[in-house]
Each structure stands twice: as C-alpha cells, then as structure tokens.
Amino acid sequence: MAEMERITSPQTGDSCIHVKHESGLEIYISEMPGFSSVEALFGTKYGSINTMFKQRDDEEYTVVPEGIAHFLEHKLFENEDCDVFALYAKTGANGNAFTSFDKTAYLFSCTKNYQASLKILLDFVQAPYFTQETVDKEQGIIGQEIQMTNDEPDWRVLFNMLGAMYHDHPVKIDIAGTKESIAKIDADLLYKCYYTFYNLNNMVLSVAGNVKAEEVLAICDECLKPCEDKGLETVFPDEPETVVKNEVYEQLPVGTPMFNLGYKCDDCYGTERLVKEVTGSIAISVLTDDASDFYKKLLTEETINDSLDGQVFCGDGYFSVIFEGESKKPKKLREELFAEIERIGREGIDEKVFERIRRSTYGSMIRMTNSVEAVAMSALNLAMQGVGPYDEIKILSELKSSDVVQFIRDSLIPDKSVLSVIDVPGGNAFESGVE
Amino acid sequence: MTYDRKELCEGVGLNAITDSKFKTSSISVRFILPISRETAAANALGFGILTYSNSSLDTMKKLNERLSSLYGGSLSGYSGKRGDFQLLTLNASWIDNRYAIDGEDITGGMLGVFLDCLFSPNASGGAFAEEYFNIVKKEQLSRIDNEMNEKRSYALKKAQQLACKGEPAEIPQFGTREDTEAVTAAQAYSAYRKVLETARTEIFYISPERDPEAERLIAERFRTISRSYKAADSYRTKSPVKDEFETLTETLDVLQCKMVRTWKTDSDDEIANIMLGRIFGGTPVSKLFLNVREKMSLCYYCAARFSWIKNILSVDSGVEKENIDKARDEIEHQLDEIRRGNISDGELEDAMLSIENDLTGIGDDPTSYVYWYLDRLLEGKIFAPEDRLKDYKNITKARIVQAANALRPDSEYIMLTPDSTENKEAD
C-alpha cells in the first residue's frame, strides 16, 4: 500500500489523507465523522480548452475539434456490456459527471455500498469503449444540450463576454463545442484524447464523507492500473494582452437586462494563481460590499437592483475578474465602477473594512467544510491546480489590504474590460443612463 | 442527532435539532398560511423587507456591516409556496463560536440580529421605512419579471399554474406584478403583523450542541406576540382533474422547446405514487430516461416527479420541435407499460435503492432536516426517515400498477421555438 500523508489545516483543525499512488494517481481522502453520505470524484486535467497537445514521443501537436472533452465524458458512461448508470443503480449511488474549461470529473454520491460504487467509478473510467455507431448517436443528444444551454441567459452573457475578451484562447468557445465542431468527432479521435489525458499521472481522486482511508486505498490498489507518465504537454495559442472589443450586446427573452463586466488579467499558474485568485476575490468583495456607500448609491440611483456580485474566472492561460448582475443602466454602472476602482487604487482600503471582509470570507470557507460534496470538490479543484487542500485559507490569513489595493491597481484596467449585456426584447439598456 | 419540539404558544412550534457534526448553527422560521390573491404580494413584501434593516440597525449599511463582522453570518427572507399555502421564511446561519478568531460570541450576536429583524423591524407609524420598502418592491418586481430567465423552471411553473387553474395553488408565490405595484409600505407592514399573529409557525433551531439559552431567547420573543390562530384542516389538497384536457402553448425566442405534461390522481397511496414517479422518470435508469432519451434520443431531459401535496404527477422535457409528438407518444407508451404491469424486479429494486439513498442522506446538511421535519409537521405525524424507509420496503408491484391506473391526464404546457430558429450572433 502506498504511503499516507496526513495534511492538517492549522486554521480550522481539519485534516485529510494524501497519497501519491504507485499507479501515478493523486488521492485525497477526507474522513468526515458523523456524516452519512460519501462523495467521490475521479477527475482528469482535461477540459474544453485542451484542444492542442502532444506527448513526449510525438513529433507534432495534435489539434482536436472543440467540445471533444465533453463528448468523451458522455461516451465514457457506456462501457462494452452496459450503461454505467445501470451499475450504479444496483448500489443506490447517484452517478454523474461534468466537463468544465480545464477538467472532466466523474462522480457519485451515496449513503451505502460506497466501496462497490468506488469500484464501479474506478473501473469504468479506466475502460473506454467507443464505436462509430454510438458516437453518431451521441451527436444528436449533445446537439440538444448545446441548444438548451444557449437558451440560458447566464450562459450567453458569459460567453458573449469571453468572445469579446479573448482573441484566440479556446476558453471563448462553449464547453460542449458547436453542432459543427462535434460533427468532426469520431471514435479514433476519442481514443486518442482518452489515452493522452486519462493517464493516471494526469488525474486526481477525491473522496470525502463517511469513509475509511484504508478501505478507499485498498480499492485503489485493486482497481488502478499503473500508467507510464508519457510527458503530456498542452499548449495554447499566443493570446494578446488586449481585448477584442469592449462591448457586446444581445437581446433575449429575459425579464431584466443582465450584464457581465469582465477584466482581462495576466494569467499565472500554481500557488501564484491561487494567491491571485484569493486576492481577486477579496477585491470583488470590497467593490461589491453591500455595507458600502458605493453600493448604496448604486442601489438608490437604480443603477443596479440588489444583485451585484462577482467572481474570479481563471484556469490555464486565462485569468479574469467578472462583475455580474442585473442593471437597466449597465453603461452607467461601468462608469461608476471605473471611478470606484480608481478611487480605491488612489486612497486604499479602510483597514476596518478589509478586516471585516476578510473575516466574512473566512466564515464562508468554514461553511464549505460543513458539506461532504463541497469538501470533496474543493480537494479535487485545488489538487488539479497543484496546491494543497488548505492553502486557500492559509493565503487568506496572510493577506494584507495593500496586496488587494495593488491587485486592483494592476489588474482592473479599463482598456482591458468587456461589458456584455443581455437586454430584454425591444429594450434599450445599452443607451440608458448614459450622459 | 436529537430532535425535540415544544409548542411555545398556539400554532407556534420550536423544533430544536442538535447535531454535533456541524460547524454552523442556523435558525429558520417558517410561517404557513393559505395563499390568496389579496394577500400574497403584501406578505412577500412584508417578509422580503425584514433583512434590509431593523429598529436598532436601521440602515442597510449598519445591518450588513454587523453581519459581515459576525464572520459573514447570512440572513435571508423569501416567499415560497406549498400547494395551496404560502410559505414565508426568515433564515439565518453562522459559523460556530469555536471558530471565532478573537473569541467573539457569534451565536449571541446573530440571534440578536435575527430576532430584531423578525420582531422589531425598521418601521414607524404602522409602515415600513419607505426607502427600503421601495427597494424591496423593485426587487420583487424584478423577480417576477425574471421568472422567464430559466426556461426549464419557467415551463414547470406555467404547467403547475395550468394544472391548478382556479385553485389557490395557481397564485404566484410573490403575487402578481400588478398586486405588487399596488402594495404600500403600510399595507406590507399590516400584512407582516397579521402573519405573525395568525400563521402556523414552525421554528427550526439547528446547532452542534443543545443551546438552552438560545432556545429561551427565541421563546421569549415569540411569546410577546398576541396570537389569533386557526388551524388548517389539512395542508394537502388534491387537485381535481379537469373535465377536459387542457393545453397551453407559448412561443418564445428560444432554441429548445419544452413540454410539461401533468396527470392527477385520487389515489391516497402516497408511497406507491412516489415510487411510480421514480420508476417512470425519476432516475437515470427510469423508463423515460432509458427510452425517451437514451434509446430514441427524443429529449435531452425527460423527468417525472410526483407532488404529494397536490397529488399531481408531471413529466418535463426539453425537446426539439419536430420530436414533440413522438416524445409525447413515447411518454404515454412508457406509462402504459407500467399500467400493464411491466415493471421488472430490477426496476423496483433500483427505485428502492435510490429512495433509500435519499432518505439516509437526510441530516447531512442542516436544511435537509428543516425540509424533512416541516413536511412531517404538515402531514401531521412526526417520524424519522428510517421509519419512512420501512413503508417503502413494504411496497408491492401491484400497488404501483394500481397507482398508475388511477392517473388521469390533466393538462400540457408547451414552449415553442419561433418558426425560424437559426443561431444568432451577438453584436
């Protein structure tokens, strides 16, 4: 059995087991006494943005159609004998999977028979079975999924913004691709992608809840097939620092105009990215603080309704800060936000405000550890980023207000912003409130 | 875990749930009263405003500063609906005192804020503070307008309104746009007072350790209200099946059509009705998923659910226009299969395991306790999830077939794409 390392958070006292399994897989196990459920995620660092790659022995880069990572996720659920859902049905587990920009994960949650469900998970993800017939059939289902997500205004406002922000980076393309791009996918391409990215050296297993580490590891020893590290290399097109355009507008059946105001920032990796992510999150909390005079002004002047929020959106080769919400006067909101950012860059952040927001963020992080699902997901996300499971709260505890001010000055640059608006049918939100 | 319920006064129950695994405490107060066109909008506004300020923290700035200094304690108020009843909720949750960096009493602080918001709102002369009332009213209007944003939930809501046409359950949880616009700050305040005095009230206090002092503080404040309460006969009202099947079709600028079909039943066999929903379309191995989606690729999603509070079975689907008729035929065909008794032992067993998984997971997050015990209180009988599991284990195939044969088609909502559905590009 591989050697177990216990990692403990000095801030919360939480701990988990980390194992670098001899098969190449990184394993994180969070035993959570008192909980009934188990959540397990088996993920690969392979998402919609990984469209160009090679292995150590390849001479040329392989370029694959957009949406193939998501397509592969769908197809892996069918093995040679039956559907994976049918196997989970026999243990009572809820099986699922998702593909994001930079990862694909297969998961289950259950309250009994977790060992049998874990075997199913590890087995089917390591046993691809694709035929041209089943690939052709899936194109119809995924085509419908693309249509459905395109009806979601939250999705459209984001992708319209990404399309205006990124010239070439594949993050601007819908995770599921397009009907045209998925038509180019065949069984051979799926196998090529599978054997490149579903190498255990490129994968993470995260299990949390009512489990025993020894039992999980014994199943891993039994089910994991050793993999040779083939030196995977993914590349992205050179992305200019500038945005494509500063504004994008569309009308859809929505009740109130909605917006994304994104800032394109320099990308980075590993711990540096996590520090920047935490700093960016605090910057967003300062700028959207509902106890601030700025927020009250926006609300009372009806520049926003009570929905101003934000997120740091980052991954390999991209990093942006996005403010989001609903506004009948989105250009006015942008003007006000530019001015507030400029003011904070000049005057700094009141230390009392900073400490209040830092504590509030700390409270949110503690709350996350109340949930089996959130604990398993967090360990997977952080491991895939190459950082430890409790690094986020440690970074927060060491953060200073001057770091946040510096981030705001360096990263929230008006020229590198994109305002994306989804307006009501026949609306005029783009011109409202403009002096 | 321990559960203990005390009746504080007529129609007001304090449910104390203690579970040592949690790192948070929470309080959720649920006010349940018959929904009516006259009061729904005012009630929703009267509870929506409570989280903006209170008499001691009389500005949004002061209240939000206090919450974030209490380690981001959360406070929310909203209006929901259960069958023919409006469900007004005020919630708060916070991290446990043992995580306070400087040893602050987070629980004491949060309880104080919560109870002041509920019992001592920012109001004078019998009306809520106008400034915040105007904000909350605009917020409620936005919520009503934005219901169409999420197309799947919008379709389900429209189908539910169609199925329950003429019943209180048809009334939207926030009332209508027109009713909301007409409510004044004084009317909302009067509605809020009336809810406090007359509604069935269930308080859920969930903490890692039993906290008698918190319970005392909560009880003390609730006992200051002079109550005039009349118990409802039942919180379940079967929706009567329509004389004629009714269809509502709406065209929106969307790319995927939606179809929601509903059936109603007189069957009181709740366990059989719920199992029927699972086998028919409640899991990824259900008849609808395996046939309508996987085998025939007719819908991206096609799922069934049974509402025990109204005795309605609904199937919602995301479907392309040219497949609507085929999908409907196959949905009916799969229901007929169940009616004819074509349920395998494996299907029954899979549905049972899926229900067992759900029931055993109750208690893994604080909110799941609230949903479980509130449903039991509305049913009129308190029991644990494992007791309900025994009922499921006694189910027979014959009971499920009988439940399927008791279903009567009621109505259908269809959201259509416009005739031309070519992809548009944003400017």
Interface residues (C-beta under 8 A of the other chain):
Chain A: T12 M32 P33 G34 F35 S36 S37 D83 F85 A86 Y88 A89 K90 T91 G92 A93 N94 G95 S109 C110 T111 K112 K137 G140 I141 Q144 E145 Q147 M148 N150 D151 E152 P153 D154 R156 N160 G163 G209 V248 Y249 E250 L252 P253 V254 G255 T256 M258 D289 D290 A291 S292 D293 K296 L299 T300 E302 N305 D306 S307 E326 R356 I357 R359 S360 T361 Y362 G363 S364 I366 R367 T369 N370 S371 V372 S420 P425
Chain B: D19 S20 K21 F22 K23 T24 M60 K61 K62 L63 N64 E65 L67 S68 S69 L70 Y71 G72 G73 S93 W94 I95 Y99 I101 E131 I135 K138 E139 S142 I144 D145 N146 E147 M148 N149 E150 K151 L252 D253 V254 L255 Q256 T283 P284 V285 F289 R293 E294 S297 C299 Y300 Y301 G318 V319 E320 G346 E349 D350 L353 S354 E356 N357 T360 G361 G363 D364 D365 P366 N423 K424 A426 D427
